[in-house]
C-alpha cells in the first residue's frame, strides 16, 4: 500500500457532502488518506468542524474567521472561537488572513483581526492556516511583525508567484497546494517546483478546486492523492517520497498523532 496522506485543508461541513459524508470519508481512507483537517471560516462552521472532529477519529479541526467574514464577527463570536482553540482536536487557527480581491470586509478591519489572530496563535500555540488574495505585501508586512516571535503556519491553496513563495519560506511558513497545480497552463505548478519538499503540504480545499480529471466537479479528500502525484511528477521524484514527507510535515506543524 502507498504511504498515508494528510489532507490539510477541507470543508467537510459544507452541504455538498450532506448526502454522502460517511461514504466520502470511507473513500478517503480507502485511497490512503489517514487524517483530514476540516476548516472553520466563521463561528458556525468552526462549531461544525469541531463536531465532525469529535465524531470521526481521522478528522481534526481548525477554527477561525475568514477575512470575508471578520466585519460581521461580534465579540461573542470571537470569544467562542478563542475558547474552541482549547479543544483537544483543534489543531490550528484558520482559516484567517487577508482578501483584498473581494473586500467583503474593509481592509483595515481585516488587518486588525489578522493581528489579533496572530497573537492568539502565539498564546494558544496553534499554527495558522492562512488565506491571502491580492494582499501579498500587506500580509507579509503584518507577518514580519510577529514572525520573530515564533509564529508558524501554512499558506493554503497557494497561488502566489515565486517571489512571494520565497518570502513566505524565509519567514518559516509552509506552503500548501491543491488541485490548482493540475490545471492546464497553471503557473502554480512552476512555483511549486521551487518549494523544498520539507516545506510542502497537500490539500484539497474540497468541495472546491477538484484536480484534473475531476475539474468542475465536487472535490473530496480522496483526490488529494492526485495533488501528491502531480508534485512527484513535477519534481521528478517518487510518489512515496512526496507522501511520506508531506505527511511528516503536517504531523509536525499540527502536532498530529501517527496512526
Order of alpha helices (4+ residues) and beta strands (2+ residues): beta-alpha-beta-alpha-beta-alpha-beta-alpha-beta-alpha-beta-alpha-beta-alpha-beta-alpha-alpha
